[in-house]
Amino acid sequence: MLAIAATALLVMAVIDYFRPIPPEVQLRALRTQLSEARSAADSCQAALADEEARLRASDARFDTLRSMIDYYEGLDPRGVPADSYDIYIAIFNDYNAAIPAREDAGDTLRAHEQACRAIIERHNLIADSALALARELGVLRDTSTIEPVQ
């Protein structure tokens, strides 16, 4: 009995595996995937915008430091005056110390932009598949053949 039951379950599993998924079920699955992909794309875009804002703020700080360096270097054609040298060196060192972090932040931003682009491309592929299947099922009309309203 046990062997017959196991064989029956195996046969049912094989039939279920090879039975085509109904298009309506496929469309529901695509809609779920599309919703998840949209949420991921929106989250990625929001995080990217925050990261860009932080980088711009960092760039503004760099610009300020660079302006201060230029100011001290322009005080005297012979070089930075001795009474301003300690302040100048402190600013100069701050500027140089921040460069590696700024470069890393730029690299990270580029990597995140590429990741977001991949997420958006995945969303668009799912959307195209869902749209084609919806048209195939007659759920959606092909709007390209509709005459424009005059």
Buried (B, 14 or more C-beta within 10 A) or exposed (E): EEEEEEEEEEEEEEEEEEEEEEBEEBBEBBBEBBEEBBEBBEEBEEEBEEBEEEBEEBEEBBEEBEEBBEEBBEEEEEEBEEEBEEEBEEBBEBBEEBEEEBEEBEEEBEEBBEEBEEBBEBBEEBBEBBBEBBEEEEEEEEEEEEEEEE
